[in-house]
Structures are given as C-alpha cells and as structure tokens.
C-alpha cells in the first residue's frame, strides 16, 4: 500500500483530464505534471495568442488521447505542436521524437467538470 501526503492526488483513481474548447479532443494524464513553466518565445506567443504559454511536462507513457486526436503543426525543425482543427485550441508542445510532452495548462479540466 502506498502512503500519500494529505491532499496528494491518486493518479490511478483520479487522472488529470483535459481537452479542447469544443470537446472534439480529450486527453488523460495518469502522473503528476512536472516542470510547470511559462514560455514566452515568439512561437508560443503565436500558438497561444498571448504573451506566453503555460505548460507542464509528462512522459508519453502517462498521457493518452481519449477522444479524437490533434492536428499537428511543425513550428520549427525541432518542435511540433498539437491543436484542435475544429476550434483552434492549442493543446501541447513536443520536441520531435521526445518521450515527453508539454501540455498546455489552460487545456486541463477542473476536477468538478470532468
């Protein structure tokens, strides 16, 4: 039996969920997001339509698309971005070939709205 600190999430029973604004794309994250950060590079500004993009990282083994899949945009030789082709929501950033994905924190669902 695993002992958790008070308030620590049980990702086996309560994964994080999220998706796009129109609901065509949904995802599940079954581990804690790490390295929360904001990126203010010009490409993230364009992808988010804002001064910065808030992101959190997780391994692909703990990430799954549960409804639909994103369209992809290769914003540079090194980076691809996922977004909803129907509503335009920016969903993630990933270095090409990486085993990790940076999820847009704004695309996460509030637990009361899963």
DRENTORKOL-3810 file (N, C-alpha, C; in nm, 4 decimals):
REM DRENTORKOL-3810
@n.u->0.0843; n.v->-0.1179; n.w->0.0000; ca.u->0.0000; ca.v->0.0000; ca.w->0.0000; c.u->0.0888; c.v->0.1241; c.w->0.0000
@n.u->0.0578; n.v->0.2164; n.w->-0.0868; ca.u->0.1337; ca.v->0.3402; ca.w->-0.0968; c.u->0.0762; c.v->0.4443; c.w->-0.0027
@n.u->0.1634; n.v->0.5096; n.w->0.0725; ca.u->0.1205; ca.v->0.6161; ca.w->0.1622; c.u->0.1379; c.v->0.7499; c.w->0.0921
@n.u->0.0349; n.v->0.8325; n.w->0.0959; ca.u->0.0388; ca.v->0.9636; ca.w->0.0326; c.u->0.0262; c.v->1.0725; c.w->0.1371
@n.u->0.0799; n.v->1.1866; n.w->0.1033; ca.u->0.0634; ca.v->1.3038; ca.w->0.1880; c.u->-0.0794; c.v->1.3548; c.w->0.1765
@n.u->-0.1312; n.v->1.4205; n.w->0.2794; ca.u->-0.2665; ca.v->1.4773; ca.w->0.2697; c.u->-0.2777; c.v->1.5704; c.w->0.1490
@n.u->-0.3818; n.v->1.5546; n.w->0.0734; ca.u->-0.4039; ca.v->1.6380; ca.w->-0.0437; c.u->-0.3332; c.v->1.5899; c.w->-0.1696
@n.u->-0.2500; n.v->1.4852; n.w->-0.1589; ca.u->-0.1794; ca.v->1.4332; ca.w->-0.2757; c.u->-0.2762; c.v->1.3511; c.w->-0.3605
@n.u->-0.2748; n.v->1.3715; n.w->-0.4896; ca.u->-0.3680; ca.v->1.3071; ca.w->-0.5816; c.u->-0.3293; c.v->1.1623; c.w->-0.6080
@n.u->-0.4287; n.v->1.0746; n.w->-0.6131; ca.u->-0.4099; ca.v->0.9352; ca.w->-0.6524; c.u->-0.4371; c.v->0.9279; c.w->-0.8026
@n.u->-0.3313; n.v->0.9304; n.w->-0.8824; ca.u->-0.3468; ca.v->0.9352; ca.w->-1.0276; c.u->-0.4022; c.v->0.8067; c.w->-1.0861
@n.u->-0.3921; n.v->0.6953; n.w->-1.0128; ca.u->-0.4524; ca.v->0.5705; ca.w->-1.0599; c.u->-0.6047; c.v->0.5836; c.w->-1.0625
@n.u->-0.6601; n.v->0.6441; n.w->-0.9582; ca.u->-0.8058; ca.v->0.6574; ca.w->-0.9472; c.u->-0.8576; c.v->0.7895; c.w->-1.0001
@n.u->-0.7738; n.v->0.8938; n.w->-0.9982; ca.u->-0.8173; ca.v->1.0271; ca.w->-1.0372; c.u->-0.7172; c.v->1.0909; c.w->-1.1347
@n.u->-0.7117; n.v->1.0419; n.w->-1.2583; ca.u->-0.6179; ca.v->1.1034; ca.w->-1.3526; c.u->-0.6601; c.v->1.2467; c.w->-1.3851
@n.u->-0.5637; n.v->1.3257; n.w->-1.4287; ca.u->-0.5974; ca.v->1.4590; ca.w->-1.4799; c.u->-0.6615; c.v->1.4407; c.w->-1.6160
@n.u->-0.7540; n.v->1.5273; n.w->-1.6494; ca.u->-0.8200; ca.v->1.5215; ca.w->-1.7791; c.u->-0.8192; c.v->1.6610; c.w->-1.8402
@n.u->-0.8364; n.v->1.6658; n.w->-1.9684; ca.u->-0.8418; ca.v->1.7946; ca.w->-2.0354; c.u->-0.8812; c.v->1.7773; c.w->-2.1798
@n.u->-0.8783; n.v->1.8871; n.w->-2.2518; ca.u->-0.9132; ca.v->1.8815; ca.w->-2.3928; c.u->-0.9323; c.v->2.0195; c.w->-2.4504
@n.u->-0.9879; n.v->2.0213; n.w->-2.5682; ca.u->-1.0079; ca.v->2.1469; ca.w->-2.6401; c.u->-1.1401; c.v->2.2128; c.w->-2.5999
@n.u->-1.1592; n.v->2.3317; n.w->-2.6483; ca.u->-1.2775; ca.v->2.4093; ca.w->-2.6135; c.u->-1.4067; c.v->2.3473; c.w->-2.6658
@n.u->-1.4037; n.v->2.2903; n.w->-2.7867; ca.u->-1.5275; ca.v->2.2359; ca.w->-2.8447; c.u->-1.5566; c.v->2.0918; c.w->-2.8011
@n.u->-1.4601; n.v->2.0243; n.w->-2.7372; ca.u->-1.4816; ca.v->1.8885; ca.w->-2.6890; c.u->-1.4472; c.v->1.7788; c.w->-2.7876
@n.u->-1.4002; n.v->1.8126; n.w->-2.9069; ca.u->-1.3663; ca.v->1.7116; ca.w->-3.0068; c.u->-1.2432; c.v->1.6311; c.w->-2.9662
@n.u->-1.1558; n.v->1.6908; n.w->-2.8872; ca.u->-1.0337; ca.v->1.6239; ca.w->-2.8439; c.u->-1.0277; c.v->1.6253; c.w->-2.6913
@n.u->-1.0023; n.v->1.5076; n.w->-2.6338; ca.u->-0.9892; ca.v->1.4937; ca.w->-2.4890; c.u->-0.8652; c.v->1.4105; c.w->-2.4604
@n.u->-0.8048; n.v->1.4331; n.w->-2.3432; ca.u->-0.6882; ca.v->1.3548; ca.w->-2.3042; c.u->-0.6940; c.v->1.3203; c.w->-2.1558
@n.u->-0.6091; n.v->1.2227; n.w->-2.1175; ca.u->-0.5971; ca.v->1.1787; ca.w->-1.9790; c.u->-0.4486; c.v->1.1756; c.w->-1.9433
@n.u->-0.4157; n.v->1.2234; n.w->-1.8229; ca.u->-0.2785; ca.v->1.2223; ca.w->-1.7726; c.u->-0.2788; c.v->1.1424; c.w->-1.6424
@n.u->-0.1972; n.v->1.0370; n.w->-1.6373; ca.u->-0.2002; ca.v->0.9472; ca.w->-1.5219; c.u->-0.0762; c.v->0.9580; c.w->-1.4329
@n.u->-0.0123; n.v->1.0730; n.w->-1.4337; ca.u->0.1033; ca.v->1.1002; ca.w->-1.3466; c.u->0.1091; c.v->1.2508; c.w->-1.3228
@n.u->0.1797; n.v->1.2930; n.w->-1.2202; ca.u->0.1897; ca.v->1.4379; ca.w->-1.1964; c.u->0.2608; c.v->1.5098; c.w->-1.3112
@n.u->0.2123; n.v->1.6271; n.w->-1.3439; ca.u->0.2829; ca.v->1.7123; ca.w->-1.4387; c.u->0.4068; c.v->1.7681; c.w->-1.3688
@n.u->0.5168; n.v->1.7727; n.w->-1.4392; ca.u->0.6403; ca.v->1.8257; ca.w->-1.3835; c.u->0.6829; c.v->1.9491; c.w->-1.4612
@n.u->0.7778; n.v->2.0191; n.w->-1.4079; ca.u->0.8379; ca.v->2.1363; ca.w->-1.4707; c.u->0.7343; c.v->2.2394; c.w->-1.5190
@n.u->0.6416; n.v->2.2804; n.w->-1.4343; ca.u->0.5479; ca.v->2.3841; ca.w->-1.4785; c.u->0.6271; c.v->2.5107; c.w->-1.5104
@n.u->0.5943; n.v->2.5708; n.w->-1.6238; ca.u->0.6678; ca.v->2.6894; ca.w->-1.6674; c.u->0.5859; c.v->2.7682; c.w->-1.7677
@n.u->0.6285; n.v->2.8888; n.w->-1.7925; ca.u->0.5701; ca.v->2.9679; ca.w->-1.8996; c.u->0.6788; c.v->2.9937; c.w->-2.0035
@n.u->0.6412; n.v->2.9800; n.w->-2.1271; ca.u->0.7330; ca.v->3.0079; ca.w->-2.2370; c.u->0.6848; c.v->3.1342; c.w->-2.3063
@n.u->0.7760; n.v->3.2238; n.w->-2.3330; ca.u->0.7401; ca.v->3.3489; ca.w->-2.3996; c.u->0.8135; c.v->3.3643; c.w->-2.5322
@n.u->0.8577; n.v->3.2510; n.w->-2.5907; ca.u->0.9198; ca.v->3.2588; ca.w->-2.7230; c.u->0.8135; c.v->3.3018; c.w->-2.8244
@n.u->0.8552; n.v->3.3520; n.w->-2.9354; ca.u->0.7612; ca.v->3.4041; ca.w->-3.0352; c.u->0.6655; c.v->3.2963; c.w->-3.0850
@n.u->0.7133; n.v->3.1718; n.w->-3.0975; ca.u->0.6262; ca.v->3.0644; ca.w->-3.1468; c.u->0.5163; c.v->3.0307; c.w->-3.0461
@n.u->0.5493; n.v->3.0303; n.w->-2.9171; ca.u->0.4464; ca.v->3.0054; ca.w->-2.8141; c.u->0.3489; c.v->3.1220; c.w->-2.8070
@n.u->0.3973; n.v->3.2433; n.w->-2.8270; ca.u->0.3079; ca.v->3.3588; ca.w->-2.8306; c.u->0.2073; c.v->3.3445; c.w->-2.9445
@n.u->0.2539; n.v->3.3051; n.w->-3.0604; ca.u->0.1633; ca.v->3.2882; ca.w->-3.1754; c.u->0.0667; c.v->3.1714; c.w->-3.1536
@n.u->0.1163; n.v->3.0607; n.w->-3.0968; ca.u->0.0312; ca.v->2.9433; ca.w->-3.0749; c.u->-0.0797; c.v->2.9708; c.w->-2.9738
@n.u->-0.0491; n.v->3.0552; n.w->-2.8735; ca.u->-0.1473; ca.v->3.0809; ca.w->-2.7686; c.u->-0.2265; c.v->3.2089; c.w->-2.7902
@n.u->-0.1789; n.v->3.2963; n.w->-2.8787; ca.u->-0.2447; ca.v->3.4256; ca.w->-2.8962; c.u->-0.2288; c.v->3.5122; c.w->-2.7733
@n.u->-0.1200; n.v->3.4903; n.w->-2.6998; ca.u->-0.0970; ca.v->3.5600; ca.w->-2.5742; c.u->0.0518; c.v->3.5928; c.w->-2.5606
@n.u->0.0869; n.v->3.6586; n.w->-2.4524; ca.u->0.2270; ca.v->3.6934; ca.w->-2.4281; c.u->0.3101; c.v->3.5717; c.w->-2.3892
@n.u->0.2456; n.v->3.4654; n.w->-2.3431; ca.u->0.3179; ca.v->3.3448; ca.w->-2.3031; c.u->0.2230; c.v->3.2254; c.w->-2.3053
@n.u->0.2804; n.v->3.1061; n.w->-2.2966; ca.u->0.2043; ca.v->2.9818; ca.w->-2.2921; c.u->0.2475; c.v->2.9059; c.w->-2.1665
@n.u->0.1517; n.v->2.8735; n.w->-2.0787; ca.u->0.1806; ca.v->2.7980; ca.w->-1.9561; c.u->0.1763; c.v->2.6491; c.w->-1.9878
@n.u->0.2821; n.v->2.5779; n.w->-1.9489; ca.u->0.2971; ca.v->2.4371; ca.w->-1.9840; c.u->0.3391; c.v->2.3545; c.w->-1.8633
@n.u->0.3087; n.v->2.2260; n.w->-1.8667; ca.u->0.3567; ca.v->2.1281; ca.w->-1.7702; c.u->0.3939; c.v->2.0022; c.w->-1.8465
@n.u->0.4952; n.v->1.9320; n.w->-1.8010; ca.u->0.5522; ca.v->1.8194; ca.w->-1.8756; c.u->0.5118; c.v->1.6858; c.w->-1.8155
@n.u->0.4947; n.v->1.5852; n.w->-1.9029; ca.u->0.4657; ca.v->1.4482; ca.w->-1.8580; c.u->0.5198; c.v->1.3517; c.w->-1.9636
@n.u->0.5591; n.v->1.2310; n.w->-1.9186; ca.u->0.6053; ca.v->1.1279; ca.w->-2.0116; c.u->0.4895; c.v->1.0756; c.w->-2.0960
@n.u->0.5189; n.v->1.0390; n.w->-2.2208; ca.u->0.4145; ca.v->0.9879; ca.w->-2.3103; c.u->0.3495; c.v->0.8605; c.w->-2.2576
@n.u->0.4214; n.v->0.7845; n.w->-2.1758; ca.u->0.3633; ca.v->0.6621; ca.w->-2.1194; c.u->0.2510; c.v->0.6930; c.w->-2.0210
@n.u->0.2430; n.v->0.8166; n.w->-1.9740; ca.u->0.1385; ca.v->0.8591; ca.w->-1.8804; c.u->0.0387; c.v->0.9560; c.w->-1.9439
@n.u->0.0365; n.v->0.9596; n.w->-2.0759; ca.u->-0.0507; ca.v->1.0513; ca.w->-2.1487; c.u->-0.1265; c.v->0.9734; c.w->-2.2553
@n.u->-0.2570; n.v->0.9985; n.w->-2.2692; ca.u->-0.3361; ca.v->0.9297; ca.w->-2.3719; c.u->-0.4449; c.v->1.0207; c.w->-2.4259
@n.u->-0.4652; n.v->1.0149; n.w->-2.5563; ca.u->-0.5800; ca.v->1.0821; ca.w->-2.6179; c.u->-0.6994; c.v->0.9918; c.w->-2.5940
@n.u->-0.8082; n.v->1.0440; n.w->-2.5414; ca.u->-0.9258; ca.v->0.9623; ca.w->-2.5120; c.u->-1.0428; c.v->0.9904; c.w->-2.6061
@n.u->-1.0372; n.v->1.1012; n.w->-2.6785; ca.u->-1.1370; ca.v->1.1318; ca.w->-2.7807; c.u->-1.0672; c.v->1.2149; c.w->-2.8881
@n.u->-1.0737; n.v->1.1683; n.w->-3.0108; ca.u->-1.0108; ca.v->1.2393; ca.w->-3.1207; c.u->-0.8596; c.v->1.2469; c.w->-3.1049
@n.u->-0.7950; n.v->1.3116; n.w->-3.1987; ca.u->-0.6517; ca.v->1.3376; ca.w->-3.1926; c.u->-0.6267; c.v->1.4747; c.w->-3.2505
@n.u->-0.5214; n.v->1.5401; n.w->-3.2049; ca.u->-0.4953; ca.v->1.6762; ca.w->-3.2530; c.u->-0.4415; c.v->1.6780; c.w->-3.3952
@n.u->-0.4529; n.v->1.7920; n.w->-3.4566; ca.u->-0.3799; ca.v->1.8191; ca.w->-3.5799; c.u->-0.2418; c.v->1.8653; c.w->-3.5354
@n.u->-0.1441; n.v->1.8510; n.w->-3.6226; ca.u->-0.0062; ca.v->1.8822; ca.w->-3.5866; c.u->0.0467; c.v->1.9955; c.w->-3.6723
@n.u->0.1257; n.v->2.0805; n.w->-3.6091; ca.u->0.1946; ca.v->2.1876; ca.w->-3.6796; c.u->0.3410; c.v->2.1819; c.w->-3.6398
@n.u->0.4286; n.v->2.1677; n.w->-3.7373; ca.u->0.5728; ca.v->2.1656; ca.w->-3.7113; c.u->0.6200; c.v->2.3100; c.w->-3.7130
@n.u->0.6336; n.v->2.3722; n.w->-3.5949; ca.u->0.6657; ca.v->2.5141; ca.w->-3.5864; c.u->0.8143; c.v->2.5426; c.w->-3.6063
@n.u->0.8969; n.v->2.4385; n.w->-3.6017; ca.u->1.0398; ca.v->2.4520; ca.w->-3.6306; c.u->1.0928; c.v->2.3120; c.w->-3.6614
@n.u->1.2188; n.v->2.3021; n.w->-3.6939; ca.u->1.2781; ca.v->2.1706; ca.w->-3.7177; c.u->1.2702; c.v->2.0816; c.w->-3.5941
@n.u->1.2735; n.v->2.1430; n.w->-3.4766; ca.u->1.2818; ca.v->2.0667; ca.w->-3.3525; c.u->1.1484; c.v->2.0453; c.w->-3.2818
@n.u->1.0444; n.v->2.1226; n.w->-3.3169; ca.u->0.9221; ca.v->2.1256; ca.w->-3.2359; c.u->0.7975; c.v->2.1012; c.w->-3.3193
@n.u->0.7042; n.v->2.0239; n.w->-3.2607; ca.u->0.5710; ca.v->2.0077; ca.w->-3.3185; c.u->0.4692; c.v->2.0463; c.w->-3.2129
@n.u->0.3570; n.v->2.1006; n.w->-3.2588; ca.u->0.2515; ca.v->2.1478; ca.w->-3.1690; c.u->0.1198; c.v->2.0823; c.w->-3.2087
@n.u->0.0431; n.v->2.0446; n.w->-3.1071; ca.u->-0.0869; ca.v->1.9852; ca.w->-3.1317; c.u->-0.1965; c.v->2.0854; c.w->-3.1016
@n.u->-0.2992; n.v->2.0848; n.w->-3.1861; ca.u->-0.4110; ca.v->2.1763; ca.w->-3.1682; c.u->-0.5369; c.v->2.1124; c.w->-3.2249
@n.u->-0.6520; n.v->2.1636; n.w->-3.1850; ca.u->-0.7792; ca.v->2.1151; ca.w->-3.2381; c.u->-0.8070; c.v->2.1851; c.w->-3.3706
@n.u->-0.8260; n.v->2.1081; n.w->-3.4751; ca.u->-0.8544; ca.v->2.1659; ca.w->-3.6066; c.u->-0.9929; c.v->2.2286; c.w->-3.6114
@n.u->-1.0838; n.v->2.1847; n.w->-3.5236; ca.u->-1.2199; ca.v->2.2376; ca.w->-3.5245; c.u->-1.2310; c.v->2.3729; c.w->-3.4547
@n.u->-1.1691; n.v->2.3872; n.w->-3.3371; ca.u->-1.1856; ca.v->2.5117; ca.w->-3.2608; c.u->-1.0565; c.v->2.5919; c.w->-3.2432
@n.u->-0.9418; n.v->2.5323; n.w->-3.2768; ca.u->-0.8149; ca.v->2.6033; ca.w->-3.2710; c.u->-0.7430; c.v->2.6002; c.w->-3.1374
@n.u->-0.7974; n.v->2.5303; n.w->-3.0375; ca.u->-0.7327; ca.v->2.5262; ca.w->-2.9061; c.u->-0.5923; c.v->2.4683; c.w->-2.9154
@n.u->-0.4955; n.v->2.5394; n.w->-2.8597; ca.u->-0.3576; ca.v->2.4916; ca.w->-2.8504; c.u->-0.3502; c.v->2.3909; c.w->-2.7358
@n.u->-0.3059; n.v->2.2684; n.w->-2.7638; ca.u->-0.3086; ca.v->2.1617; ca.w->-2.6636; c.u->-0.1720; c.v->2.1238; c.w->-2.6085
@n.u->-0.0706; n.v->2.1237; n.w->-2.6929; ca.u->0.0604; ca.v->2.0814; ca.w->-2.6426; c.u->0.1737; c.v->2.1233; c.w->-2.7346
@n.u->0.2924; n.v->2.0999; n.w->-2.6813; ca.u->0.4192; ca.v->2.1279; ca.w->-2.7463; c.u->0.5052; c.v->2.0041; c.w->-2.7242
@n.u->0.5781; n.v->1.9609; n.w->-2.8259; ca.u->0.6660; ca.v->1.8448; ca.w->-2.8076; c.u->0.7872; c.v->1.8571; c.w->-2.8984
@n.u->0.9048; n.v->1.8270; n.w->-2.8418; ca.u->1.0236; ca.v->1.8164; ca.w->-2.9254; c.u->1.0083; c.v->1.6910; c.w->-3.0093
@n.u->1.0367; n.v->1.6991; n.w->-3.1375; ca.u->1.0216; ca.v->1.5868; ca.w->-3.2293; c.u->1.1016; c.v->1.4672; c.w->-3.1773
@n.u->1.0346; n.v->1.3530; n.w->-3.1654; ca.u->1.0990; ca.v->1.2305; ca.w->-3.1201; c.u->1.1135; c.v->1.2167; c.w->-2.9698
@n.u->1.0701; n.v->1.3157; n.w->-2.8920; ca.u->1.0833; ca.v->1.3108; ca.w->-2.7464; c.u->0.9834; c.v->1.2127; c.w->-2.6858
@n.u->1.0214; n.v->1.1552; n.w->-2.5740; ca.u->0.9327; ca.v->1.0658; ca.w->-2.4988; c.u->0.8491; c.v->1.1443; c.w->-2.3974
@n.u->0.8565; n.v->1.2776; n.w->-2.4032; ca.u->0.7808; ca.v->1.3641; ca.w->-2.3115; c.u->0.6987; c.v->1.4641; c.w->-2.3923
@n.u->0.5926; n.v->1.5126; n.w->-2.3300; ca.u->0.5039; ca.v->1.6098; ca.w->-2.3949; c.u->0.4768; c.v->1.7226; c.w->-2.2956
@n.u->0.4747; n.v->1.8447; n.w->-2.3442; ca.u->0.4417; ca.v->1.9607; ca.w->-2.2616; c.u->0.2970; c.v->1.9985; c.w->-2.2913
@n.u->0.2119; n.v->1.9819; n.w->-2.1928; ca.u->0.0684; ca.v->2.0055; ca.w->-2.2079; c.u->0.0363; c.v->2.1502; c.w->-2.1703
@n.u->-0.0479; n.v->2.2132; n.w->-2.2497; ca.u->-0.0948; ca.v->2.3473; ca.w->-2.2167; c.u->-0.1768; c.v->2.3399; c.w->-2.0879
@n.u->-0.1345; n.v->2.4128; n.w->-1.9865; ca.u->-0.2055; ca.v->2.4078; ca.w->-1.8583; c.u->-0.3491; c.v->2.4595; c.w->-1.8710
@n.u->-0.3728; n.v->2.5490; n.w->-1.9649; ca.u->-0.5085; ca.v->2.6009; ca.w->-1.9842; c.u->-0.6029; c.v->2.4962; c.w->-2.0426
@n.u->-0.5498; n.v->2.3883; n.w->-2.0995; ca.u->-0.6358; ca.v->2.2854; ca.w->-2.1585; c.u->-0.6790; c.v->2.1795; c.w->-2.0572
@n.u->-0.6265; n.v->2.1860; n.w->-1.9351; ca.u->-0.6697; ca.v->2.0920; ca.w->-1.8307; c.u->-0.8107; c.v->2.1267; c.w->-1.7853
@n.u->-0.8860; n.v->2.0251; n.w->-1.7503; ca.u->-1.0214; ca.v->2.0443; ca.w->-1.6979; c.u->-1.0159; c.v->2.0590; c.w->-1.5467
@n.u->-1.1037; n.v->2.1373; n.w->-1.4922; ca.u->-1.1207; ca.v->2.1425; ca.w->-1.3476; c.u->-1.1813; c.v->2.0105; c.w->-1.3046
@n.u->-1.1354; n.v->1.9512; n.w->-1.1926; ca.u->-1.1879; ca.v->1.8197; ca.w->-1.1496; c.u->-1.3393; c.v->1.8126; c.w->-1.1380
@n.u->-1.4044; n.v->1.9221; n.w->-1.1051; ca.u->-1.5504; ca.v->1.9203; ca.w->-1.0919; c.u->-1.6212; c.v->1.9191; c.w->-1.2270
@n.u->-1.5466; n.v->1.9333; n.w->-1.3370; ca.u->-1.6077; ca.v->1.9420; ca.w->-1.4690; c.u->-1.5626; c.v->1.8312; c.w->-1.5624
@n.u->-1.5084; n.v->1.7206; n.w->-1.5099; ca.u->-1.4649; ca.v->1.6097; ca.w->-1.5952; c.u->-1.5800; c.v->1.5453; c.w->-1.6666
END
